[in-house]
Amino acid sequence: MKILVDADACPVVRIVEQTAERYKIPVVLLCDTNHVLQSSYSEIKIIGAGADAVDFALVNQCGKGDIVVTQDYGVAAMILGKGAHGIHQSGKWYTNENIDQMLMERHLAKKARMGKGKHHLKGPAKRTVEDDERFQESFCKLIEVVLHSSQN
């Protein structure tokens, strides 16, 4: 098992690394050439800057039983198809049971953003300490579930 992170502008990279190090799980951070990452723990893979290049590289590198941290619902759908486990930076797990609804919500939000007028949706709220704590707790639970399922 390894943990792959869609690290372009990901606010939970350090939490992922610290948690993975405690469990002795390797981490791969994927980013494009527009971002500079440094890590004393993770392997960093810099992918050419192209539309969705990091997303496709991440999906190609993940395998059954891996954990993927991404905020992209499309990436989440693809990694689920490969038998990997996904988690959003909010701590929400991507599952085969919820991914269709999440993709539909993404579609509707995009339509609303494209529409003109006063129904435009605001961007995300500023990240809080509580958001980080919620993510860490959920991430640890996901690791425990994956480790337990790999032992059976």
Secondary structure, 3 states (H helix, E strand, C coil): CCEEEECCCCCCHHHHHHHHHHHCCCEEEEEECCCCCCCCCCEEEEECCCCCHHHHHHHHHCCCCCEEECCCHHHHHHHHHCCCEEECCCCCEECCCCHHHHHHHHHHHHHHHHCCCCCCCCCCCCCCHHHHHHHHHHHHHHHHHHHHHHHC
